[in-house]
């Protein structure tokens, strides 16, 4: 996999179908920040008198949340799809395409797919020299993140 900038990467929302790929994905436009996400394990600590040291183990894991920052665009069909998904209890398919296609194009980038619930779509009103932003919060369903390397 090649190193690539975040600029040029995209995220799309699919349907609530069981399988993430293939799906009919809609690009979520005007993304300004993808945030961070990924699997994190709970730490289990055990202290006993006889060993004097703390033993550590890995417990359950959580695949995390995605907090997308977008420039609010009421005409963007991807943002509109996220608002519809926000008001549903279903898990939706998401696909991130990174800007790391080794051929120099955008036809074979690394893709990350996962299922998530859209937990919120909130407006952010800044000061007079700001544009109206929105935050889309996604709660990833554990065990659904799949990455396909760039070709």
FIFIBA-106520 format. One line per field, with one value per residue (C-alpha): x negated, y, z negated; chain. Coordinates in nm, 2 decimals. Layout:
BEGIN
xx (X	...)
yy (Y	...)
zz (Z	...)
chain (A	...)
//
This chain:
BEGIN
xx (0.00	-0.13	-0.14	0.13	0.28	0.62	0.71	0.90	1.04	1.41	1.68	2.01	2.33	2.51	2.82	2.91	2.86	2.67	2.37	2.15	2.01	2.16	2.41	2.55	2.33	2.40	2.11	2.13	2.02	1.83	1.64	1.37	1.25	1.29	1.18	1.03	1.17	1.06	1.06	0.97	0.96	1.06	0.77	0.82	0.59	0.53	0.34	0.25	0.05	-0.19	-0.31	-0.34	-0.29	0.01	0.09	0.27	0.50	0.71	1.08	1.37	1.32	1.51	1.46	1.53	1.71	1.66	1.72	1.74	1.72	1.90	1.98	2.36	2.51	2.89	2.87	2.61	2.78	2.52	2.59	2.96	2.92	2.73	3.02	3.27	3.04	3.02	3.39	3.36	3.25	3.08	2.71	2.61	2.32	2.03	1.74	1.42	1.20	0.85	0.63	0.36	0.41	0.07	0.15	0.19	0.57	0.87	0.99	0.82	0.78	0.77	1.13	1.26	1.62	1.82	2.17	2.27	2.57	2.60	2.63	2.66	2.64	2.59	2.54	2.24	2.29	1.96	1.89	1.95	1.64	1.75	1.96	2.24	2.09	2.25	2.12	2.23	2.17	2.15	2.14	1.95	2.10	1.82	1.67	1.77	1.46	1.31	1.01	0.92	0.57	0.50	0.42)
yy (0.00	0.34	0.65	0.90	1.22	1.24	1.50	1.31	1.04	0.99	0.84	0.70	0.57	0.26	0.08	-0.13	-0.45	-0.73	-0.73	-0.42	-0.50	-0.47	-0.20	0.12	0.38	0.76	0.99	1.21	1.55	1.84	1.63	1.84	1.59	1.21	1.19	0.87	0.52	0.16	-0.13	-0.06	-0.34	-0.29	-0.34	-0.58	-0.54	-0.79	-0.71	-0.98	-0.96	-1.24	-1.10	-0.73	-0.65	-0.57	-0.83	-0.70	-0.88	-0.78	-0.79	-0.70	-0.48	-0.19	-0.08	0.27	0.57	0.80	1.17	1.33	1.71	1.83	2.17	2.17	2.13	2.07	1.97	1.70	1.36	1.19	1.42	1.38	1.00	1.03	1.24	0.97	0.70	0.90	0.84	0.47	0.20	0.00	-0.04	0.12	0.02	0.28	0.28	0.49	0.52	0.64	0.84	0.58	0.42	0.30	0.35	0.73	0.73	0.67	0.34	0.10	0.27	0.11	0.08	0.04	-0.08	-0.11	-0.11	0.17	0.34	0.71	0.85	1.22	1.49	1.82	2.17	2.38	2.76	2.94	3.31	3.56	3.45	3.08	2.86	2.64	2.30	1.97	1.67	1.32	1.07	0.70	0.42	0.13	-0.22	-0.43	-0.69	-0.53	-0.32	-0.47	-0.32	-0.40	-0.28	-0.06	-0.25)
zz (0.00	0.09	-0.13	-0.04	-0.17	-0.33	-0.07	0.21	-0.03	-0.04	-0.26	-0.13	-0.29	-0.17	-0.26	-0.57	-0.36	-0.54	-0.31	-0.29	0.06	0.31	0.21	0.37	0.20	0.20	0.15	-0.16	-0.03	-0.19	-0.45	-0.62	-0.88	-0.91	-1.27	-1.40	-1.45	-1.50	-1.74	-2.10	-2.37	-2.73	-2.97	-3.25	-3.55	-3.83	-4.14	-4.39	-4.71	-4.63	-4.30	-4.39	-4.02	-3.81	-3.55	-3.24	-3.00	-2.70	-2.75	-2.51	-2.21	-2.06	-1.70	-1.79	-1.65	-1.35	-1.40	-1.06	-1.03	-0.71	-0.56	-0.59	-0.24	-0.24	0.13	0.07	0.12	-0.11	-0.39	-0.34	-0.35	-0.68	-0.82	-0.72	-0.87	-1.19	-1.25	-1.19	-1.44	-1.15	-1.09	-0.76	-0.53	-0.50	-0.26	-0.29	0.01	-0.07	0.17	0.21	0.55	0.66	1.02	0.97	1.03	0.81	0.95	0.70	0.37	0.03	-0.09	-0.44	-0.49	-0.81	-0.94	-1.17	-1.33	-1.25	-1.60	-1.53	-1.27	-1.46	-1.33	-1.43	-1.41	-1.45	-1.45	-1.17	-0.97	-0.97	-0.75	-0.90	-0.97	-1.08	-1.27	-1.18	-1.46	-1.35	-1.60	-1.44	-1.48	-1.63	-1.41	-1.08	-0.98	-0.66	-0.48	-0.12	-0.02	0.28	0.60)
chain (A	A	A	A	A	A	A	A	A	A	A	A	A	A	A	A	A	A	A	A	A	A	A	A	A	A	A	A	A	A	A	A	A	A	A	A	A	A	A	A	A	A	A	A	A	A	A	A	A	A	A	A	A	A	A	A	A	A	A	A	A	A	A	A	A	A	A	A	A	A	A	A	A	A	A	A	A	A	A	A	A	A	A	A	A	A	A	A	A	A	A	A	A	A	A	A	A	A	A	A	A	A	A	A	A	A	A	A	A	A	A	A	A	A	A	A	A	A	A	A	A	A	A	A	A	A	A	A	A	A	A	A	A	A	A	A	A	A	A	A	A	A	A	A	A	A	A	A	A	A	A)
//
